[in-house]
Amino acid sequence: MRIVFMGTPEFAVAALERIAAAHDVICVYTQPPRPAGRGQSERPGPAQEWATRRGILVRSPKSLKSPDAQSEFAALRADVAVVAAYGLILPQAILNAPKFGCINIHASLLPRWRGAAPIQRAIMAGDTQTGVTIMQMEAGLDTGPMLLTHAVPITDQTTAGELHDALAALGGKMILEALAGVAAATLKAKTQPADGVTYADKIDKAEAKIDFGHEAATVLRQVHGLSPFPGAWTEVAGERIKILSASLAQGKGQPGEVISVNMTIACAEGAIQPIDVQRSGRAAMAVGDFLRGFALPPGTKLA
């Protein structure tokens, strides 16, 4: 099949690799390069880097709303467009252009967690499972009929980074099955249920500050739902410390109080035991290594 791939971040690359090995990827659409790093030099996204290294045509328009952009897309004469975390709204003219329309790889079990941050929101909400939905796209936000779904479990130790990688790999496998079914007309799309719709709003940086005034289970979900990025953080002695992974622990104290030599932290109910942490400007490290260079005696209050 002649395929246009539309995706930008690392999540998209797993699917792009699988599709390119089996089909003719005639063009990759991605978000334009953006300033990154200390020098704020423009850096292309992972999907663009992958495609460029392999000599695949790359386009990165700021919008697809103009007639010129839409006619340029239609001129590719694609059989189908595959979309994975692209980041731009697709106008109806774009949705209609490929022979089999546009198919989206979405990292949730729709209709739960439509929107921008389904992986993080599923963990932070305490969901026990999520998955991947392959969806025929329409104009609404993740409202299109579903072609395939596959569930995966979420445990109390699952981080957003781990779940991201698992769902990206799963999406890469599922999209090949979906493309084969669409081409052979053996796969029938099912309308999403009207019940159970939730929206996964983009993560706001303000959500990353840990509030130990919540019960320990809620704090743990915040830590894991925001790990590794942006990273849930607390502050001590004027320095921001990210907690990247943790477990539930026994103990009582004032919310935010360190209650053991191992950095167990009291919450409103229960406590958490950090496992991996990160100081500002440093690499992530085990909590034991962190404590050898940063004293946090019991009784220390984290802000």
Secondary structure, 3 states (H helix, E strand, C coil): CEEEEEECCHHHHHHHHHHHHHCEEEEEECCCCEEECCCCEEECCHHHHHHHHCCCCEECCCCCCCHHHHHHHHCCCCCEEEEECCCCCCCHHHHHCCCCCEEEEECCCCCCCEECCHHHHHHHCCCCEEEEEEEECCCCCCCCCEEEEEEEECCCCCCHHHHHHHHHHHHHHHHHHHHHHHHHCCCCCECCCCCCCCEECCCCHHHHECCCCCEHHHHHHHHHHCCCCCCEEEEECCEEEEEEEEEEECCCCCCCEECCCCCCEECCECEEEEEEEEECCCCCEEHHHHHHHCCCCCCCECC
